[in-house]
Amino acid sequence: MSKSYKAFIGYSHDDEAFGSWLHKELEKYKIPRKLREDYQTLPKSLYPIFRDRYELNAGDDLGVEILKALENSDALIVVCSTKSADSKWVNKEIVDFKMMHGEDRVFPIIVDGEPFAIESDKFDDVLECFPEALKYKLDSEGNLTDERTSILASSTIEKEDGRELAKLKLIAGILGVPFGEFYRRDEEQKRRDRIKLISIWSLFTLVIVGFSVFIWNQKIKIDKNKQVIKKELYNNLYQQGIDNKNNLNNPVYAKFLFANAITKSSDKNEKKEIKILYKTVNGGIKLKKIFNNYISHRGWGHAEFTKSQNKILFLNIYDDQIKIFDKNTSNPILMGLSSDNAIVDKKETMIFSWSAYPNNNVKLWKMNGKIIYKSKFKNEIMDAYFDKKKVMVLTASNWLRLRSIPDNKILQVFKFDNNLEKAIFIRDKKQILTISGYANKKVVKILDINDSNKPFLVFNHAEEVSLSKDNNIIAIYGENKIKIWDIKTRKMLKELSPIKKSPYRMTFNKQNTKLLLNYFEENYMKAFIFDDEDIFCPNSEIIMSHDGRIAGSLFNKKGNFILSWSDDKTIKLWDNCNPRQSEFDIDNLEHKPTKIIKCSYKVKNAVFSNDETKILSWGENRLDLWSITDNKPIFTIMSDSEISSAEFNKDETELLTSTENGKIQLWDTNLSKYNIKYSNGSKKIILSKNQSKILSYNNETLKEKLKIVCKDNFYHIDGGKAKFYDRATKILSWNQYTIKVFDTKTCKNIYTLKDFNRVKSELNKIKNPLIAFGLKLNSYIKDVILSQDKKTIFTIGGETIKLWNINDKKLLKTYTVNTLIGKSGTSFTNGTGDTIEGATFNANKTKMASWYKDGGIRVWDLNDTQPRVVLKAGYTNGVQFIEDNKILSWGISGIKFWNIKNDKPILLVDINATIDDEIVLSKDSKRIVYYERENLYLYNIYNNKLETIIKHNKNLNGTFFNKNEKNVLSWCRDELNIWDIDTKKLLFNGKHSHNILHAIFSKDEKEILSWDEKEIRLWSVKTGKVLVTIKHNKKINGACFSKNETKILSWGNDEVKEYSLLGKNNIESIYYPLKVEVEIGACLYKKIHNLTKKEWLQKKKKYEQILKESSP
């Protein structure tokens, strides 16, 4: 009996967009005519299909309409996603349908997630996409059993079937037709439809004769021209993007060009390549907030974060007004404070503001806008600070007064002979630095805040004054000399002379060992280095110069580098300025910079990033974050007016900028998206399964501390080699004398298997002792292996293997090699000793094989402390169980395949080869790939037959199979190759500039990740092009893809990096230009200009809507 509906679509309403698309596609699909002739029971179409369009009401039962539809449906289509897996309604529909029609007419189609993810160790539980009723069979009463279904699902995921192919597989399943035959008939029908259309068109062209022919020919020409023009436009946009990214240092415009190139290409590989370029350019910076300047369109001023980082303080220089914004909401808290200066208290509940001379207005505000105190002083306000709920204020003319506000008490008065030019609090507000007088006759005094009678220190004939950052050292220029004083001891430390020209600014480094001099409107600066000895250059000065006026300079944190910027559009980085160590021009002792960054603008200001591997610079209408390594911008911000200030928050996840036209913008920089520096270097890292944690250690001698990285935070713990266990909640680590277990949440040591003090005290008595609870083990720990139940551990080192109980720390068994004779009666010796080189276990960890320096392999039953079988293998690099009773070994003595079922081992295969590295096993463990010099060998160890030899031009460094084991990837010196095993044809060839250390395939094998000592490259297998290049400053030790292959993780002697590739969202290509505008907050069409807050919010809303609709 035929049903009312051909199928019922069950889906979570979070997947409604996809359900709607699938419903329309199935109902409009016409069954191929030839297929209906072969299968005469097939209908002409799948119309009608039932789809529930409304949310179900609360309750445990499906509606009557739903149950009736299920009963009258010939098949059930389940839209599988992470949302539907948790839907009780989708699960209930599957149960009811199975009870009505049985198990065979249920057809899943996957939108996202992974089937049986909960039951698998490969995937996180949150990726499960199958409802429970889909995974398991039902009993007669509708209850789930433990028996799994053998159901096959089509997948719309692009890397698997894709939407169109998944749809065809689903239709074939519903019709009960083999997919191969169905697909062939579908293609035939499409060809016939095209032929039919062409026939109709041909008939029409015959009617209108020559005119129609002319029109048709013209159309073909136009289409061809369009394709040619489109291709040329794509190539032009691509090349312009590359030029702007690499040569012109304009990543913003490069990103815009790449976005437009995406819209012009119809080739999938081209799109993938350009999307990678699009994603990696400009460092992933995004506009987060826009703060409207309600007071003035002339907004030249300075914006900065308050100490809590939750508020933004903006000083408008033109209007002499101060504004405070809430960073999280972008709403104004206080607006239009008519002031030149302002300070905020520690709790950020009050603000004190004052205006410059001659106004001298002061106000004390609460953050809600309420005025606590206001007044107008007769004298100029010099400085102020909050002391709990009071404000200490310095006012001055010929008298310097210390006042407290709001009680307006005068606490101290200091008299001066001349008008005061400057007065500031120093040294924890206990002293005051004052400058009075004029020109080169200024007097500098340091006053004690509690004593008005006598100055602490007095300096006459001063022209320029500078304090160190800690306020302990003061430099005073006057009478062609610079005198450097220690304020605390009141002693002069150094005198620099002659200094003929008065400096405009003097700057100490943090360590107070260097002094930098800048001159007004000059293109050079000078540095002096001093310590407990004499000045290095007593008769000369170290000169650093630009081709234009130097706008500013600063020291780095360690004080060993100087950063300077200039109107000549350059930023220069100078080394420690020590003439004994640095390269100079002999004629004038001019220092040479170690780095020069060329900008497209006069640089107004520049600062180091926290880790001092990057430089933030701005000037005119552009801001750049530069990588010091390659002198290229990581990201760029363009504005339609001059940028007046820029500042990172403490962790550099946000950047605050202000412009001359009054625009204040907050950017999501999050430099970790581009480059996360986890440590100062790593020889090896270990990732947890979900890749949320990383273990990192530096060398094989285990002297360095172990690093644990948990969600962008890293901790240092004592340890050496390490591995995760117990779902990455614990870390088992060991070095030469110690075994430790750490909790990954707290990074605290749970327990230690040793007594360090006793080890230290016994070092002189016993050679290489390991003391564990009173047991003296005369060997190092070389390796530690967890048992299958995670309750015991094996320690391997010296001549013994020991089994320990983790809970009570007791030694359970010791596997010792006292003689070289096994139960088989075989004996041998090479005279090299019995030191263990390594050990391995069979799959269920009931047997162990260990290999030694004496050239022997011992096979143990773990219940017995004596080896069951002893194999004479020669020097061995590695051993692996192929089956419980078969062992493969390899090393300098060759490759050997053993049968150890009986007490007398049988050597099945003996290949004469020198194997210094690992060998590669096929999935079925029957074939191996190995190499010697320039030859790569494929050997069947079960047939004892050499199947293939592939010859290379150079000595090989590594190799392995692809997934289907039809191709093999190999690398020799600087060349990377993919070979067809059967035909020995070279399918891919790529070159590095140095010897390749290793290479791996991506999951879909469309890309290869390879690295040498200097750089990492991501290759497109199809085009042979390099998609991404990642460089390290020091030797690279390894690299890998992240789980979803959206990032590359690399580690070297300098740092651990995380490099972002493609985002998770697949946005339709026509929306990429819009995405650029939303991210950078500017319109790039025709004339570049900043978006207003209203324009930006409108574009952002449109972009988010498109993003939502294009990712069903």
KEBA-432554 format. One record per residue (C-alpha): x, y, z. Coordinates in steps of 0.5 Angstrom, whole numbers, plus 500, padded with zeros to 3 digits. Layout:
// KEBA-432554
XYZ
...
// end
This chain:
// KEBA-432554
500500500
503507498
504512503
502519503
509522504
515519500
519521506
519525513
524530515
526530522
531536524
533540530
530547529
537550530
538547523
531550520
535553514
538547512
532543513
528548508
533547503
533540503
525540503
525544497
531540493
528533494
521535492
523539486
528533484
525529478
527521478
531520471
527516466
532511464
532509471
524508472
525504466
530499469
526500476
518500474
516501481
520508482
515514482
517520477
519525483
519525491
513529492
511530497
516530503
513532510
517537514
515540521
515547521
513549528
516548535
513543539
509544545
512542552
510535554
513528553
508526546
509528539
503532536
497528533
499531526
507529527
505521529
500521523
505524518
510519521
505513520
504515513
511516511
515511507
522513510
525518515
531523514
534525520
538531519
544530524
548535527
551537534
544540536
540534533
544529537
541533544
534534541
529529545
524530539
528528534
530522538
523521539
521521532
526516530
524511536
516512533
518511526
522505527
517502531
512503526
516501520
523498522
530500522
531499515
528506512
532511516
537515512
541520516
545526513
550530517
551537517
556538522
559534528
562527528
558520528
559516535
564521537
562520544
564512543
570514540
577517543
579521537
573526538
571531543
564528546
561535544
562533537
557528537
551528531
547522532
541522537
542515541
536512537
540513531
546509534
543503537
537498535
531498539
527492542
520490541
518495546
521501543
527501548
534502546
539496546
547495546
547493539
550498534
546500528
550499521
547505518
551509513
550517513
551522507
555528509
554535507
561537510
565540504
571536506
567529505
561529500
559536500
552538499
550536492
553529492
550528499
543530497
544524491
546519496
540520500
535520494
539513492
538510499
530512499
529509492
533503494
537504488
545502488
548509488
553508482
547506478
543512480
549517479
550514472
543515470
543522474
548524469
545521463
539525465
542531465
546530459
539529455
536535458
542539456
541536449
534537449
535544451
540545445
535542440
530547442
535552441
537550434
530549432
529556434
535559430
533555424
527559424
530566425
536564421
542568420
540573425
540568431
546565429
549572429
546573436
549566438
556567436
556574439
554571446
559565446
564571444
562575450
562569455
569567453
571575454
567575460
571569463
578572460
576579463
574575470
581571470
585577468
582581474
583575479
590575477
591583477
587583484
592577486
598580484
596587487
595584493
601580494
605587492
601591497
602585502
610584501
613590497
609596499
607594506
600596506
596590509
589593509
589594502
592587501
586584505
581588501
584586494
584579496
577579498
575582492
579577488
575571492
569574489
572574482
574566482
570560481
576555482
576552488
583551489
584558487
579560492
582556498
589559496
587566496
582565503
589563506
592569504
586573506
586570513
593571514
594578512
594584517
594579523
587578525
585585528
578587528
574593530
571592537
568599539
567606537
566612542
563618539
566624541
559628542
563635544
567637538
569635531
576637533
578631537
586632537
588629544
590623547
586617549
588612555
586606559
585607566
588602571
582598572
582597564
575598564
574605563
577610557
580617559
580622553
583629553
581634548
587639547
583643542
577644547
580643553
575638555
576631558
571625557
570618560
567612557
565605560
570601555
565595555
558599553
562605550
557609553
560616556
560616564
563624564
563628558
565636557
569637564
573643562
580642564
587641561
589635566
585630570
587624575
583618577
583615584
585608585
578605586
576609580
570612583
572620583
576624578
580631580
580636574
584642573
585647568
591651566
593658568
590663568
583660569
586655574
579652575
579645580
573640580
573634584
567629581
564623583
563618577
556619577
557626575
556629581
561635583
564634590
568640590
569646585
574652586
578657582
585658585
589665584
595661582
597656577
596648579
603644578
601637580
596633584
595626586
590622590
591620598
585616599
579620599
583627599
587630593
594633594
595639590
601644588
600651587
605656585
607663583
613665588
610661593
609654593
603651596
601644598
594644599
589638601
582638597
576638599
577641606
582646602
587646607
594649606
599644609
606647607
609653604
615654600
618661598
622662592
626668589
624667582
617665579
616657579
616654572
615647574
613643581
612635581
611630586
617625586
620619590
613616593
610623594
615624599
619630596
618635591
622637585
622644583
625648577
625656577
628662574
629663566
634660560
640658563
640661570
634656572
635653579
633646581
631644588
629638591
624639597
622635603
615635603
615635611
620641611
619647608
626651612
631647608
631644601
634637600
638638594
640645590
643645583
644652580
645654572
641649570
638649563
635642562
633636568
631629567
629624572
630616572
624612572
625610579
626617581
633616585
637619579
637626576
641629570
642636570
645640564
648647565
655650563
656645558
656639563
651634565
652632572
649626574
647625582
644620586
638623590
638618596
645619598
646626595
652624591
654626584
656620580
658622574
660628570
659628562
663634559
664638554
657637552
656644548
649644545
643644550
639637549
632638548
630631552
635627556
632619558
635614563
634607561
631603567
637600569
640607570
647605566
645609560
643616558
640618551
640625549
635628544
636635541
630640538
629639531
635635530
636629526
641626531
642624538
647622543
648616548
653615554
654609557
656609565
658604570
662604576
668605572
670611567
665613561
667609555
668615551
670620555
673625549
667623544
660622544
656616540
652619535
646616532
642619526
636619521
636623515
630627518
628630524
628625530
621625533
622621539
626615542
626610548
630605551
627597551
626594558
633591559
636598556
640594551
637597545
634604543
628605539
628612535
623614529
623620525
620625520
625621514
619616515
624610518
624607525
631605527
633600532
640601535
644595539
647597546
651603544
657600547
663602542
667596545
662591542
658595536
660597529
662604528
664609523
671610525
671618522
665620526
664614531
657614528
653608531
650603525
643601527
641593527
634594524
631599519
624599518
621604512
614607513
610610508
609616513
612621518
613617524
610621530
610616535
613608536
613603542
615596544
610591545
611587551
615581549
619587545
619582538
614588535
614595534
607599534
608606530
603611528
603618524
599622519
593617518
596610519
598606524
602599524
604593528
611591525
615584526
622586528
624579525
622581518
621588518
614587515
607590518
603584522
597589522
595596519
590601521
588606516
584613518
581619514
584623519
591624523
592619528
593622535
594617540
595609541
595605547
595597548
592595554
596591559
595584556
595587549
589584547
586591545
588597542
585604543
586609538
584616537
584621531
584628530
577628527
575626534
574619533
576614539
576607537
577600541
580594537
581587538
588586537
589579541
596578538
596571540
591570534
597571530
603569534
603566541
609565545
609560550
616559552
623561551
624555546
622548546
626542543
619538544
612539545
606534547
599536545
593533549
588530545
583536545
589541544
587545550
594544553
601543551
607540554
614543552
621541554
628544552
633538551
634531552
639532558
633534562
636540565
631545563
624546567
618543564
613548561
605547561
601551557
593551559
589556555
594561554
597561561
604557562
607555568
614552570
615546574
620541575
621536571
624533564
620528559
613528560
606525558
599527559
594521562
587521565
584525560
589530560
588532568
594529570
602529567
607524569
614527568
621524570
628526569
634523571
632522579
625523579
618521577
613526579
605527577
602534576
595536576
594540570
588545573
593547578
600545576
601543583
605537584
601531587
606526589
614525588
617518587
624520590
627523596
631529594
635531600
637523601
639523593
643529595
647526601
648520598
651522591
658521594
657514597
653511591
655512583
648515580
643513585
636513585
633513592
626512592
623510599
629507601
631503595
637505592
637504584
644505581
641507574
638513571
630513569
631513561
623512560
617511564
611508561
604507564
600501565
593500561
589501568
593507569
595504576
602502575
608505572
614502569
621505570
626504565
633505566
640502567
640495567
633494570
625495568
621496575
614496576
611501581
604502584
602509583
597509589
602507595
609508591
611500592
615497588
612491585
617487580
624488578
626485571
633484571
638482566
643478570
645473564
645473557
641466557
634466556
629459556
631458549
638456551
640462546
646465549
651471546
655477548
658483544
662485550
658492550
654491557
647490558
644497559
637498556
636502550
628502550
622498551
615497548
609493549
604489545
597492544
594489551
600490555
601483557
608482554
614487553
620487549
626491551
633492547
640493550
647495548
649488548
645487541
640483545
632483545
629480551
621478550
618478557
611475560
609481565
607476570
615473570
621477572
625473567
625474560
621468556
625469549
632472548
633474541
640476538
639482533
645486533
645493535
638495535
634502534
627500535
622494536
615493535
610488536
606486529
602481533
602478540
607473537
611477532
616482533
619487528
626490530
631495526
637498527
645498524
644491524
639491519
631489519
629483522
622479523
621474528
616469530
616468538
610463539
615458541
621458546
625457540
624464536
624463528
627469524
622470518
625475515
633478515
634484511
641487510
640494511
643500515
637503519
639510523
632512523
625509524
621505519
614506516
609500517
603500513
596499516
595492516
603491518
605487512
609492508
614497511
618503507
625504509
631508506
638507505
642513502
638515496
634509495
627508498
624501499
618498499
618491502
613485504
615482510
610477510
612475503
619476504
619480498
622487495
616490492
619497489
625501489
624508488
631512486
632519488
638524486
640525493
640522500
634521504
632524510
625521511
619518508
612515510
605513507
599517505
592514507
590509502
598507501
598508494
603514495
609515499
612522501
619523502
624528503
632528501
636534503
632540501
627537496
620534498
617529493
610525493
611518489
606513486
608507489
606502483
608507477
614510481
611517478
613523481
607527483
609533487
616536488
618542492
624545495
626549501
632553502
635548507
635541509
628539510
627536517
620533517
614533513
606531514
600531510
594535512
588530513
585531506
592530503
591537499
596540503
603538506
607542512
614541512
620545515
627546515
632549521
630556519
622556516
616552516
612552509
605550507
604547500
598546496
599539493
595540487
598547485
605546488
605553491
607555498
601558501
604560508
611561510
613561518
620563520
623563527
629566529
633560531
633553530
626550528
625543532
618541530
611543527
604540527
597542525
591543530
586538530
581542526
587544521
585552522
592553526
599551525
603550531
611550531
616550536
624552536
630554540
627561540
619560542
613556541
608559535
601558534
599561527
592562525
590559518
583559516
577561520
571556522
566560518
565559511
562565509
560566502
565569497
561575496
561578503
569578504
569585502
564587507
568583512
574587511
570594512
567591519
574589521
578595520
572600521
573604514
570604507
575602502
571603496
573610492
576614497
578611504
575614510
573612517
566609518
562613523
559609529
552609526
555606519
559601522
554598526
549598520
555594516
556590522
549588523
549586516
555582516
553578522
546577519
550574512
554570517
548567520
545565514
550563510
552557515
546553516
// end
